[in-house]
Amino acid sequence: MATADVLKPDFASRRKHFIFTDDHEQLRESIRRFVIKELQPHAEEWEETTFPDWVFERMGELGFLGLDKPVEYGGQGGDYYTALVLAEELVHAHCGGLGMGVAVQTDMTIPPILKFGTEEQKQEWAVPAIGGTKILCLGITEPDAGSDVAGIKTRAVRDDSSGEYVINGSKTFITNGHRAHAIVLVTKTDPDAGYDGFTLFLVPMDSPGVIREKRLQKLGMHASDTALLAFQDVRVPDSAVLGHVGKGFYHIMWELQGERLIGAAGSVAGAQQVFDRTLEYAKERTAFGRPIGRFQAIRHKFAEMATKIETARQMVYTTAWRFQNGEYPVREITMAKLYSARIAVEVADECIQIHGGNGYMKEYGIERSWRDLRLNRIGAGSDEIMLEVIGRSYGL
Ligand SMILES: Cc1cc2nc3c(=O)[nH]c(=O)nc-3n(C[C@H](O)[C@H](O)[C@H](O)COP(=O)(O)OP(=O)(O)OC[C@H]3O[C@@H](n4cnc5c(N)ncnc54)[C@H](O)[C@@H]3O)c2cc1C
């Protein structure tokens, strides 16, 4: 047999997925360089202080907040895959809360403004948000209604004498809530109209009656700020309505699809990052005279984790391809969100196990990855809600 006929597996070669071009890979390199040089060194400090607002300004300056946004609004005009690249590379900041705070801006608040907003709203909020000079937050969840979005109580009532809406209610767990300049706010405008009784508003956070009540303490994502907000007789003009009066429920359900897909990408990237760090550890740490990775029990853990991460990644990429090509693949987005969040938590948990006692120590950062990733099974719709969406999509 000729030597050329002996094909050997090349496990070390670099694999580029077919949705990405060389341009995406160059973008990946430049984001990673920025993240490692300018963000990662502050990871420990920001766990204590939350990450500073200059991160938005700097990322805006570099064009990273508008990678997939239209050029006419200050974006880079890239495809959806550029947003995936950003979400994936941000995990190298080792600061889950930062990735989340940025995603609220890039994938949760700017998109509904660009999709449903008036030209004035786009100029006033989307353009500076893409530029990093204004920060946005999203207000869906309330103390008495999270999964049950239709159960929210925040009311916006039209005062015909002044031509304004008067908003009363409260929102909780609001990421960026302390630092934001404006909130995309979900309200009920007609309690008797069912799903047709909701309206979104763009409310400046310095409006009289907006109260940033409390900075909430959390299990993980410590670098992000999480607020309890109150709205007491907050008056906004008609021009603050985002999208159509009465159609806010449908608008926010649309928004949630982008939020879930980017969340899924972040989960996969987070899982990969903790896997990579643990792999290094398993090659170095010895027990009973050999690296722990050489025990079959540990080797199989890596094999299981790698297979799950790769499966989740393929789901995310294929779903992103559908999204990029004009489909509205709600079922697949939901599956990708569910599966990626679950395996990310599983992987982080196994990585703690592989680290042994060190995995439990702050110094190694693995416990932080677990705490940060744990949110993904709750935020943007819990596992149970994802299962409901998938199950119901089959007419059940
Ligand atoms: C750190 C953090 C940041 C967040 N950021 C934001 C933000 O920026 N903006 C925002 O609006 N929200 C935000 N959230 C809120 C988040 O989206 C909600 O916590 C989530 O949707 C779950 O809602 P809930 O906490 O009210 O739980 P609940 O709805 O009270 O659910 C409690 C439990 O019951 C289960 N459950 C509920 N309904 C059903 C059902 N029909 N079938 C089966 N099980 C069910 C849930 O799955 C869960 O296990 C954030 C949350 C956290 C923790």
PDBQT file of the ligand as one rigid body, heavy atoms in Angstrom, charges set to zero:
ROOT
HETATM    1  C1  LIG A 401     -29.867  37.557  36.219  1.00  0.00    +0.000 C 
HETATM    2  C2  LIG A 401     -31.176  37.733  35.509  1.00  0.00    +0.000 A 
HETATM    3  C3  LIG A 401     -31.287  38.696  34.508  1.00  0.00    +0.000 A 
HETATM    4  C4  LIG A 401     -32.500  38.921  33.885  1.00  0.00    +0.000 A 
HETATM    5  N1  LIG A 401     -32.616  39.940  32.971  1.00  0.00    +0.000 NA
HETATM    6  C5  LIG A 401     -33.858  40.283  32.543  1.00  0.00    +0.000 A 
HETATM    7  C6  LIG A 401     -34.058  41.483  31.768  1.00  0.00    +0.000 A 
HETATM    8  O1  LIG A 401     -33.098  42.206  31.431  1.00  0.00    +0.000 OA
HETATM    9  N2  LIG A 401     -35.317  41.819  31.419  1.00  0.00    +0.000 N 
HETATM   10  C7  LIG A 401     -36.396  41.054  31.762  1.00  0.00    +0.000 A 
HETATM   11  O2  LIG A 401     -37.510  41.439  31.435  1.00  0.00    +0.000 OA
HETATM   12  N3  LIG A 401     -36.241  39.919  32.475  1.00  0.00    +0.000 NA
HETATM   13  C8  LIG A 401     -35.010  39.531  32.886  1.00  0.00    +0.000 A 
HETATM   14  N4  LIG A 401     -34.856  38.375  33.628  1.00  0.00    +0.000 N 
HETATM   15  C9  LIG A 401     -36.019  37.598  33.976  1.00  0.00    +0.000 C 
HETATM   16  C10 LIG A 401     -36.105  36.203  33.381  1.00  0.00    +0.000 C 
HETATM   17  O3  LIG A 401     -36.389  36.238  32.022  1.00  0.00    +0.000 OA
HETATM   18  C11 LIG A 401     -37.139  35.439  34.197  1.00  0.00    +0.000 C 
HETATM   19  O4  LIG A 401     -36.564  35.189  35.474  1.00  0.00    +0.000 OA
HETATM   20  C12 LIG A 401     -37.594  34.141  33.564  1.00  0.00    +0.000 C 
HETATM   21  O5  LIG A 401     -38.346  34.391  32.416  1.00  0.00    +0.000 OA
HETATM   22  C13 LIG A 401     -38.425  33.290  34.533  1.00  0.00    +0.000 C 
HETATM   23  O6  LIG A 401     -39.457  34.035  35.117  1.00  0.00    +0.000 OA
HETATM   24  P1  LIG A 401     -39.639  34.043  36.712  1.00  0.00    +0.000 P 
HETATM   25  O7  LIG A 401     -38.316  34.286  37.308  1.00  0.00    +0.000 OA
HETATM   26  O8  LIG A 401     -40.728  34.977  37.048  1.00  0.00    +0.000 OA
HETATM   27  O9  LIG A 401     -40.057  32.585  37.085  1.00  0.00    +0.000 OA
HETATM   28  P2  LIG A 401     -41.554  32.010  37.183  1.00  0.00    +0.000 P 
HETATM   29  O10 LIG A 401     -42.304  32.388  35.961  1.00  0.00    +0.000 OA
HETATM   30  O11 LIG A 401     -42.122  32.381  38.505  1.00  0.00    +0.000 OA
HETATM   31  O12 LIG A 401     -41.276  30.464  37.151  1.00  0.00    +0.000 OA
HETATM   32  C14 LIG A 401     -40.903  29.720  38.304  1.00  0.00    +0.000 C 
HETATM   33  C15 LIG A 401     -40.785  28.265  37.907  1.00  0.00    +0.000 C 
HETATM   34  O13 LIG A 401     -42.041  27.784  37.415  1.00  0.00    +0.000 OA
HETATM   35  C16 LIG A 401     -41.887  27.243  36.126  1.00  0.00    +0.000 C 
HETATM   36  N5  LIG A 401     -43.053  27.502  35.301  1.00  0.00    +0.000 N 
HETATM   37  C17 LIG A 401     -43.677  28.694  35.097  1.00  0.00    +0.000 A 
HETATM   38  N6  LIG A 401     -44.683  28.534  34.231  1.00  0.00    +0.000 NA
HETATM   39  C18 LIG A 401     -44.705  27.225  33.879  1.00  0.00    +0.000 A 
HETATM   40  C19 LIG A 401     -45.493  26.443  33.001  1.00  0.00    +0.000 A 
HETATM   41  N7  LIG A 401     -46.474  26.985  32.271  1.00  0.00    +0.000 N 
HETATM   42  N8  LIG A 401     -45.214  25.129  32.872  1.00  0.00    +0.000 NA
HETATM   43  C20 LIG A 401     -44.200  24.569  33.584  1.00  0.00    +0.000 A 
HETATM   44  N9  LIG A 401     -43.420  25.260  34.432  1.00  0.00    +0.000 NA
HETATM   45  C21 LIG A 401     -43.661  26.570  34.567  1.00  0.00    +0.000 A 
HETATM   46  C22 LIG A 401     -40.654  27.950  35.561  1.00  0.00    +0.000 C 
HETATM   47  O14 LIG A 401     -40.058  27.220  34.517  1.00  0.00    +0.000 OA
HETATM   48  C23 LIG A 401     -39.774  28.039  36.797  1.00  0.00    +0.000 C 
HETATM   49  O15 LIG A 401     -39.105  26.820  36.973  1.00  0.00    +0.000 OA
HETATM   50  C24 LIG A 401     -33.626  38.115  34.220  1.00  0.00    +0.000 A 
HETATM   51  C25 LIG A 401     -33.499  37.121  35.196  1.00  0.00    +0.000 A 
HETATM   52  C26 LIG A 401     -32.305  36.942  35.853  1.00  0.00    +0.000 A 
HETATM   53  C27 LIG A 401     -32.239  35.895  36.934  1.00  0.00    +0.000 C 
ENDROOT
TORSDOF 0
